[in-house]
Amino acid sequence: MILNPALISTALLLQQAVDKTKWKISSEPGSFLFPPQASTVAKDLDDTYYMIQNWSIFFTVLIFFVLFYFIFKYNRKTHPIAERTATHNTALELLWSVPPGFVLVYMFWRGFVGYLDLREPPQDSYQISVQAQKWSWTFKYPNGAQSGELHLPVGRPTTMTMTSSDVIHSFFIPAFRTKMDVVPGRYTKTWFTPTKVGQYIVECTEYCGTQHSDMLAQVFVHTEEDFQKWVYEEANWLVKLKYADAEHKVIRPDFKPAEAGKRVFDTFCTQCHRADTQKLIGPGLGGVFGHEVAFADGTKQIADEAYVQKSIEEPSAQIVAGFQGGTSMPTFKGVLQPDYIEVLVAYVKSLKDVK
Ligand code: CUA
């Protein structure tokens, strides 16, 4: 298929380079060059790749064999300058043009048919929207669920509609052989049907800044039943925690926003922020709330709820001193639901005494 074979081969190397203690990957072995085949297109794609590779090896060996054979056979000692050299041989020319021509057309046909399959999502496919930003992935499901890991039902065609908040990223699941650029200001699509329950990873394959190589996300392929359970739970956990009634008007007396906020923090923020005072990519969030924050422009402010919320929704408005010059955090406004931002603020507040 029309996919850069070198990139596919690097997939396995990347897969091996991934930190196995941090990322769960199904241990099913792949082939010599490829990770395991976990989507419907994977086998056809690998077969096409091997077909092209094997034809190339066959012709390379054949041509070199003939070349060295002639060098040896017609060397200058046994064959002093020939008096008569052939100038033209129609049969020979047809032989080396027509059969390889058929091979090339066959390669093109396999690639083209496979490419059309990859580009055209089935009408009734499951829809997940993907938001890429430096340096994480956010996945949104039709029922409102949101996650930093990708959860999928096995055996169901799934379309990913993707966009980026900042620069160009590229969405790649090696085990699915699925790869598509994710571009700011426009939507791109890719689709696949996972065939095996298991754990895989999404990799970013477009250089997007210093943490590009860490821009990974865990993929979980579930049975349909498990997936329905997961996606329902994920869409409703905060509502269930927060409200005592079905109309969502009465807040539970025992609702602890900071605890709910920790869950949001662990899902969406830990790529760049720690809950203590240590700097990761961005500042540590421990001991920030209620204390004075110094900004790059020399101004200062006591961090209150409004400041924390503004930092999440308009991060570039106030850059903390020591973090200027780099790229600021992308906005999470519209990326995270308002409910999530609210509990996140409560969580940052709960970290006020962390030293
Ligand atoms: Cu995102 Cu590389």
Boltz pocket constraint, residues with backbone or C-beta under 6 A from the ligand:
constraints:
  - pocket:
      binder: B
      contacts: [[A, 133], [A, 134], [A, 135], [A, 168], [A, 169], [A, 170], [A, 204], [A, 205], [A, 206], [A, 207], [A, 208], [A, 209], [A, 212], [A, 213], [A, 215]]
      max_distance: 6.0
